[in-house]
Amino acid sequence: MCGNSDARALEDVILEGGARATLCGSHALMHRRLPTAGRAAQTVAELRELLANRRDRRDRRQDGDELGAALTAAFSGSRREGDRRHT
């Protein structure tokens, strides 16, 4: 799936149709989660498509959210201007 060739990071999985696939740890985890999302791959081609669809989700970083705004505010330099730390 991702082209990882380090045998220490690879895992063999068996698909619903009985086919075997060799995946990196991250993709193997994604494969294990597919049935809980109501999907399962029968073939390597289906697995490739299902995992690719998960990677191609819309980038949501620009949308913003309350947690993101709070973290940005907490770690921004402007908040530290008036702090009482001694240097």
C-alpha positions, 0 to 999 in steps of 0.5 A: 500500500505505502511502499514500506519495505522494512520487514520489521514494520510489515504485517501479513493480513488475510482479507475477507475473500481469503487473499493475503496482503502485506501491509505496514503497521499503520495500514494494518491498523486501518485494515483492522478498523474497516469492519467496524466502519461497516466495510471489508475488503474482499480483494487487494484492489478493494483494500487499496481503494478503501485505504486510499479513500481514507487518506484522501479525506478533505483537509479540515485544518483550515476549518478551525475548531474550539480546541484548535483555537484554544491550543493556538492561543495557549502556545502563541507568543503574544500570550507570553509577553506579560508573563512573570518568568525570570530569565 
